[in-house]
């Protein structure tokens, strides 16, 4: 038998199902902001442990945790219209939880899926629940454990009336940033939530828009992390730097344009000692990366929409090849590289070669980061047009400024870019970003060339540079490609001297045969 009584009917403001790390911390966040939160977990022992760890004295004024051992008692304890947040494993477990809730809910109730759901699943679930008169919100929740506890970035999608019901809670618990500078407002502590500032949440759009934006957020995150790792790899192998030196460099970069959560934690990681051996911690971590699939989803969505996202794709593939650890170790013994870094690629000297090289790597990282975000926002824009979501990209940049994993100073610049031109087709065309890329191009190119010469793999750096060069090219070799397609498959082609939309075919292989319009 559970150690807590059956909760009183209609005693909770909101309910939450799923008491793993994210669920527990989000429940505490809501309680800190004065909400009475009904909590339920399929395993009652987890609910008991959670309540035992968080007695009433640690909850903020007016807030409370109200446990339920049975799903029906949990649902009955929530005031109508009920708001129920799901933080359970994506896929079948989410469907099973919703199926269990259906007979217990009433018209007008709102189910909020805060997990990393695939956006098409969100569309399907919303349609099924809406047919019963139940509202559904698919909401991205970013920020990890700390974000959930003290203020995440929240990306809700669904019907406007569903958002209206959820809005008071989501705006209260979201991360906050300064309205003018966009800098996160810090100082949160248990029972003492941040007050003031702009909440890092907004209505994203209908249907699966919220989870789509969260998916792209994760794709950008993949790119960001890989780019930082490539900068680290270059400094370690091409510049022969020690971890402590690199930690200081990343800390310095974090005081400038590269200021971000991921740069900050990289500086911390590189100075951390391993508790077991006393060696540098990063050197004790096996170089085989894991992933949970959201990066792959992003690439699949980009392929479906015909949007190039090569930097994010390379980040996913970099994780894939890192996982081939045994095969790479064997290959390293059989395949010899021939580094030519020192012979061909000498850095221009300003009296301090190392400083010049580090400046170049920093510029390459910033330029590549701009291109990666440009790809992500272009993907969101394409999805918005394809699905009639009406995404406001400036507002999305705004809610990324605090709470989430990709929070960074330069998101303020992205927000400002879309304020200047809400229909901006690509961030590379914004005057600020165009100016940065123009000024930093030499260092960016030299870093990529030097990495190739030195045998240091930088797939994300190189793909970002190729994306930039492709996007700014008025003429690409696709004319030859299209001719090849017409030759072997009669796929037709357009002509430079005729209007777009008119297609032709040559009766190959005799070039003297006439062209035919199709």
ABEGO torsion letter per residue (X at the ends): XBABBBBBBGABABBBBEABAAAAAAAAAAAAAGBBBBBBBABAAAAAAAAAABBAAABBBGBBBBBBABAAAAAAABBOBBBBBBBBBBEAAAAAAAAAAAAABBBGBBBBBABBBBAAAAAAAAAAAAAAGBBBBBBBBBGEAAAAAAGBBBBBBEBAAAAAAAAAAAAAABBBBBAAAGBBBBGBBBGBBBBEEBBBBBBAEBEAAAAAAAAAAAAAAAAAAAAAAAAAAAAAAAAGBBAAAAAAAAAAAAABAABBAAAAAAAAAAABBBAAAGBBAAAABBBBBBBAGAAAAAAAAAAAAGBBBAAAAAAAAAAAAAAAAAAAAAAAAABBBBBAAAAABBBBBAGBAAAAAAAAAAAAAAAAAAAAAAAAAAAAAAAAAAAGAGBBAAAAAAAAABGBAABBAAAAAAAAAAAABAABABAAABAAAAAAAAAAAAAAAAAAAAAAAAGBBBAAAAAAAAAAAAAABABBAAAAAAAAAAAAAGAEBBBAABBBGBBBBBBOABAABBBBBX
